[in-house]
Every structure is written in structure tokens, then in C-alpha cells.
């Protein structure tokens, strides 16, 4: 994955941006991105990491991993 990737989940638009050994996760609203979390790539399932590498934003493993990151952010109060 070389550039930002946009994924739509439940009508919400999220952005994934690689940064070394992690990926920055943000939510896009009205053209602006609010960065939610940095996730270590090693903590993602292999299928989700592979989808990131391929740039496959429709891969269900990646969508499921993103849902988990978003749910964790909500639980933390973000």
C-alpha cells in the first residue's frame, strides 16, 4: 500500500494511510479527515494486511479489521 486508501463502511468514509510499520486510520467528513488511531500492521490479521498491500478496499478481512479499530475507538470515547 503506497498511498491513502478510502473505505466506506456503513455509509461512513474512512481513510487508511501507511506510516512505516503502522497504518493511520481516519474518518472523512465533509472533505476533512479526523485521524482516529495508529494501528500496528502486525496486529492486523494476515488477510487484512494482504488486502492493504494490494490496495483492495473491498476485501472483507480488511473491512472487518477496520470495523474493529472503529469499535475500539468508540469504546475509548473517541
PLY file of the C-alpha trace (Angstrom):
ply
format ascii 1.0
element vertex 78
property float x
property float y
property float z
element edge 77
property int vertex1
property int vertex2
end_header
0.00 0.00 0.00
1.71 3.16 -1.12
-0.92 5.90 -0.79
-4.05 6.62 1.19
-6.92 4.22 0.73
-10.57 5.14 1.25
-13.03 2.56 2.55
-16.76 3.06 3.06
-18.24 1.12 5.98
-21.90 1.53 6.93
-22.11 4.77 4.90
-19.11 6.25 6.78
-15.93 7.04 4.85
-12.61 6.04 6.41
-9.05 6.69 5.26
-6.07 4.39 5.75
-2.57 5.88 5.39
0.57 3.77 5.71
3.31 5.06 8.01
6.19 2.65 8.39
5.12 -0.38 10.42
1.69 1.05 11.13
-1.36 2.39 9.37
-3.10 5.61 10.34
-6.90 5.31 10.46
-9.09 8.35 9.96
-12.70 9.25 9.33
-13.51 11.59 6.48
-16.35 14.07 6.96
-17.14 16.89 4.54
-13.73 16.58 2.92
-11.77 16.76 6.19
-10.08 13.80 7.86
-10.16 13.30 11.63
-7.38 10.85 12.49
-8.61 8.24 14.97
-5.77 5.85 15.62
-2.43 4.42 14.53
-2.57 0.64 14.22
0.49 -1.59 14.13
0.36 -3.66 10.95
1.50 -6.73 12.89
-1.69 -6.56 14.98
-3.90 -6.99 11.90
-4.84 -10.42 10.56
-2.72 -11.62 7.64
-5.66 -11.37 5.21
-6.22 -7.71 6.16
-2.51 -6.92 5.73
-2.54 -8.58 2.32
-5.58 -6.52 1.28
-3.74 -3.35 2.34
-0.73 -4.36 0.26
-2.98 -4.99 -2.77
-4.96 -1.80 -2.19
-8.17 -3.85 -2.10
-10.63 -1.67 -0.18
-13.48 -4.13 -0.72
-11.72 -7.10 0.92
-13.91 -8.35 3.77
-10.96 -9.14 6.06
-9.82 -5.54 5.80
-13.35 -4.18 6.30
-13.76 -6.37 9.40
-10.41 -5.21 10.80
-11.41 -1.58 10.20
-14.72 -2.15 11.99
-12.75 -3.47 14.97
-10.50 -0.40 15.04
-13.52 1.91 14.86
-15.36 -0.03 17.60
-12.31 0.21 19.86
-12.16 3.96 19.25
-15.84 4.30 20.18
-15.30 2.29 23.39
-12.41 4.59 24.31
-14.70 7.55 23.82
-13.22 8.91 20.60
0 1
1 2
2 3
3 4
4 5
5 6
6 7
7 8
8 9
9 10
10 11
11 12
12 13
13 14
14 15
15 16
16 17
17 18
18 19
19 20
20 21
21 22
22 23
23 24
24 25
25 26
26 27
27 28
28 29
29 30
30 31
31 32
32 33
33 34
34 35
35 36
36 37
37 38
38 39
39 40
40 41
41 42
42 43
43 44
44 45
45 46
46 47
47 48
48 49
49 50
50 51
51 52
52 53
53 54
54 55
55 56
56 57
57 58
58 59
59 60
60 61
61 62
62 63
63 64
64 65
65 66
66 67
67 68
68 69
69 70
70 71
71 72
72 73
73 74
74 75
75 76
76 77
